[in-house]
Amino acid sequence: MADFSKNQKGVSLVEVVVGVAVFAIIATAFYFSINVVIDAVEISRRKTVATNLANEQMEILRNMPYSVVGVIDGNPAGPIPASQTKTVDNIDYEINTYISYVDDPYDDTFPTDPYSADYKRARVEVCWTGSLACGNPSVLISDFSTNTVETGEGTGVMQITVLNDDNVGVGAASIVISRDDPAVYIEGFTNGEGVLIEPLLDPSYNNYHVEATKSDYGTDYTSAATAELDPTNPDKSIIAGELTEVTLYIDELSDLTVNTVESATGNPIGDVSFEVTGLRKILGTSGDDPPVPVYKYQQTKFTNAEGVLDMNDIESDYYYFALNGGSETQYSVAAFEYPGTSPDPVTTMQINSGTISTLNIYLDTYTPYNLLFTIRDDFGNLIEGADIRVWDGVDYDETRPTTSFGQEFFRELENKTYNYTVTKPGFVQDSGTIEVTGQLQPEITLNPS
């Protein structure tokens, strides 16, 4: 009779291993499920505490005389701190209080109704800090009124309008109005149309600073005039009995990934230095003679060892990239690959609000005299496969087609004048001469034939 004992032992061992593995999977899933449930219960408990703290803060306001309902250095001013922290069960909760005047359209608004502080509106926000992200704060809003006679004599009103790049009002934008001497610090929020009206401001000359922002949006602000800056949007004055209007622009933030690549091989090039300038958003002009633009965004950036630069949370703008430092004499830009069209100069990337984009910058070894052509149609679209001929009539004559992003690079030229022609079926030929005095980036527009 055959002996099956060894086979039976082997099957039992496999069954044990499988059983242990199944148990481990189930136990792990159960462990993580329990943790998720525990975290959810803890978050719910903290939400309840946050709501209770918001109610407590609102009750404090409701039990105050109307005349003193306000925050320290705010408008209206009062004894309440704009921000404070309370600890409950070893958890820190941040309590933010915003109090503003409301100009109610029921009795018309300023300047038709010269008194633009009809009542006060309080907003209390509470969120915890530390582990387990708070997410959305607990929010309570309440209005406070008085039976006293309206009077706003000797004060002025500021109207702040916050728009996006499409000139659409940005609601719930956070507004800060501040002044150093005497100290004023007012916080408020725009309404659904992107407007905040702040009444009863003391007259003052060019020293009310206004700033607007919003979560996941950029920031815009007025600027003080200094010896170094003549601002395009200066800090504001308040004149008794008059309305001061302020317009600010904010948009959703964007992300841009920049790759620096060797043009001949496609391999990444690391540690490349750029000066990156946002060309469209200008704070004003400098005190130099002649004055030069002062850009809101102008920073030195480096790709990492893998040739990657992550520019996260940047505002919509036209970002111009210029090699600087050691990179300026080590490389020449041989191509600038971007999606769609882009503004002048060639090495400029248009970033729209709320987008994620990638830019590839192809680099060649440095040559002091070169040409990077970009060819477009009359709508600004990049043209692939346009033949570019460059020659000097002596010993240089090269013809090359443009790439899929409408560019072609001619290196190792000399400091002299060259002829060129650009041809593409369906388009009128373009020709001319270029005096090559350095690293030039000509853009050619072809008209349809």
C-alpha angles and dihedrals in degrees: 000000000000119000110233096171095104093050091048091052091049093052091049092052092051090049091052093050092048091046092051091048093050090047091050092051092048092045092049092049090047091049093052092043090053090049091051091050092047091050091048091051091048093049090050090051092050091048088055091050091048091051091049091050090050090052091048091051092048091050089054089055093046091055093052124093110261092241093063100039100122146091129265111280089356134120105273091033121213145140098277116108112236089223131019138160128227125186120219120176089346092305119119116224120194114216116198119188123195121185124180140164119254123216100206115208089215089091093026126264136264129324093019086049102040091197104071100171101084094156143336128261122205125199120189121192123186127186133158126235132218126036123013105038114254096217110183114018124234105260132196125180126191137168124225124200138179136207093225122118115271114253132160102157115158096019136098138216131236123205115197119195119190117198136175125227090277090057091248117141116255111223124209091021112159113241127196121189113188141172129182105210113061092014118249126170117172126174125192145142133244120245125239091286092053095254132129122182115200114190135186096042117161115244112264137158120244097320106101105108115203126195131179130192142144136197109284089007132101127252131249128184148163118256135220118243111246139163087267099044136045097188125218090209105033128191110278138254125220118212121192112259094007137104119238113202123205126184121194131178127217132164140183112285122249140204127229127188115200121198122194110208136181105246096214098049107017090235118142120259115210135206097029116162124218137175104223117201129184100220101190103052109068122175092199139279131308129246091249124119105266095024118237129203118273106214124211090222119036116141141150112242134184132202112230127244089282092053096254130130118186112201103187129183096013125157125247108273145117105277115204118202120205124174111240142172114019091341090066091067096033102055143028121210106248098175140359110207115196134153115263125337126339136193128253133308100057096235092061126111121204111218117195123201120277096011139130113215141173127214125192117200113193115206132198129190111283120277120172094218121043144127127229107191123200117192123200138171122238089273092057094253117145115249121221122205098021109150113233118194120192122183142155100204091243119062107334124079121148131164120191135165122237119253127243087278094053100254141116131182127217112192138185095036125153134242096268144085121292132190121228140185129189118200133177129161110258093027136087112254116251121208140167146119132281127199103218106214098156139323102341131185108199119187118208125196117206118205120213115259 
